Amino acid sequence: MQNVFLFTGVFLAAMGFLIWKFKMVEILRMYNPKTCTDKDALSRWTGIRFMLSGLVSTALFFAPIHESGGDFPLMLYLGLIIAVLSITAYGTRKFS
């Protein structure tokens, strides 16, 4: 289970870095070049939030949650990831 957190974190952080640094917003499904008002701002907004969600997931890999025995750490992780990605999706609406 711990390896899933690491793989997910690295994947999200890498995607966020590509979007933010190289402005690769074309890999986002919601990106439409005809309606996008500011590609640079969209790449900055989305990329940083993806890297943040990757950091949360990677941090959970290093946390000793398997020792706690409860479901609270997993529910906290799911809540944080859903919150960050929901804020990201809601914020991208201002660029189209």
Stockholm file with secondary structure:
# STOCKHOLM 1.0

chainA/1-96         MQNVFLFTGVFLAAMGFLIWKFKMVEILRMYNPKTCTDKDALSRWTGIRFMLSGLVSTALFFAPIHESGGDFPLMLYLGLIIAVLSITAYGTRKFS
#=GR chainA/1-96 SS CHHHHHHHHHHHHHHHHHHHHHCCGGGSTTCCTTTCSCHHHHHHHHHHHHHHHHHHHHHHHHSCGGGTCSSHHHHHHHHHHHHHHHHHHHHGGGGC
#=GC SS_cons        CHHHHHHHHHHHHHHHHHHHHHCCGGGSTTCCTTTCSCHHHHHHHHHHHHHHHHHHHHHHHHSCGGGTCSSHHHHHHHHHHHHHHHHHHHHGGGGC
//
